[in-house]
């Protein structure tokens, strides 16, 4: 992600609602992928100077730090009271339990970053109010493993026809660690879940039934093979010993649709991290228009730095992955699908 600066010159960060240096209000316009200083203009409006122009916004109703501390802005002509990210959430965990207040906040923080990524890559989507059948929405649900008073015995994180379900316990660090160990995963984060599941949504809207579908099946495999059977096979016998030659993760080997979602999430991780590194002058490359081999070369260079820094402070590798030639081809496919929608 690129760096942002207050009008006073101090650096401001993605989750800030004020500049900690001067106290001015700040907010994010996801449509323009921008963050800037705000000033009150009366009647609930806020003004931001962008170049030689002035734009007008309103706060999301979840702006209060007592709620979500949401810093995404609503454009003046938008009739909604919630920002584009908050209004995608359909179900939240019961808020009379203190732990769930924190969970909801953590999940929304990760979702805001993902929504920012979606606009940053110009990815088109519709919410449930515009498309009741396949529109995008999020359900943050609990199960009885963490709350004996709810109806669901087990909640699985997943996607179905635009509805993305996230187990609210994924907001708990100790739960993610235990699941990572149980599933023998190398990487498990809240943001990673959102990027993975939105990949399923964009397969449905950008690949399935389009010119990309045939090439998808060549690269990833037949996406119509029985998903439940593949899932049972994976959990019964695990991935094949040579999965690293063909997939970005062991879980990606379970089914072509999971391979796509894992590769999609990985591409978003790469591009966001590379943009951050470029904004800090670690190196200079146009990641959107340069040859992808050059981009991958810079990525490999960056991951060596990241892993070395982590090891220096006794932390596990930040990037515990290997990019095979097949994974490289799949990443190119994801990149081409994303670039095609522009």
C-alpha positions, 0 to 999 in steps of 0.5 A: 500500500502506498504511503499517506501524509497529512497536510501538516507533512506528518505520515498518516496510516491506513487505520488512522482517524486523526493525524497523531502529529497535529490532531486534524481529522483524516479519512479514506476515499476508497473510490480514489484509493486516497487518504487525506486531511479533512475539515468541517464544512457544516451540515455534516459535510467534510471538505478535502483538498485534492490537488486544485479541487475540493471534494465533500464527504460525510463520515461513516456512521461507524466512525466513532472509536466506541463502535468500529473507528471506521475511517472510510468516507462517504461521498457527498452524493452517496445516500448511504449512512454507512461506507461501502465496506461497512454496508457489505456486512450483513450479520455481526456476532452478538455485541452484548458479549465483550469479546465479540465487540473486539472480534467485530472490530478486528474483522472490519479492519481487515475487510476495509483493507480488502475493500481498499484493495478491490478499488485499488485494482478496479475490481467491479462488484455489487452488494446484496441490495443491488443484486439479491441473488449473487451480490456480495455480503459478509456474515460474521458468525459464531459457533458453539465451540466459542459460544454455547448459546448460538445455534450453529454447531460449527461455522465454516469460513467460505463463499456461496453465491456472493455470501462470504461467511467468516467464523468470528473466532478467526479474529482471535489470535489464539484461535488462528494459531491453534487452527494453523497448527491443526491444519499444518498451515504456513500462514493464517491471518484475518486479512488472508481469509478475506482475500482468499474468500473474495477470490471465490467471489471474483471467480464467480463474476470474472471467470465462470462463464467467460472467455477465461473459463477454458484457460482456467481449466487448463491451468488449475484443473476442471472446476466442475469436479465434485467439491465435497468429494475432493474435500473429503479426500484432502482431509482423509489423505492430505495433499500429495507429496509433490504439491509444492511443484504445482500449488502455492499452498497445500490447501490449494491442491484440494480443488481447482477452486481452492487453488484459484482462491489461494493464488488470487489471495497470494497475488493481492498479498504480493502487490500490496506488499510490493507497493508498500516497499516501493513507497518506502524506496526499497526499490523502484519498479512499476508493478502494474505495467512492468513485465511480470518476470521483473515484478516477481524478481523484485518480489523474491528480492523483497521476501529475502529481506523480509525473512531475514529481518524476521529471523533477526528478531527471532520471528518465523519467516514472513514469507514461507512460500516457494514459487514453482513455474506452475504457480508462476503461470497461475499468478500470471493468469490472475494478473491478466484477469484483474488487468482485463477488467480495467 
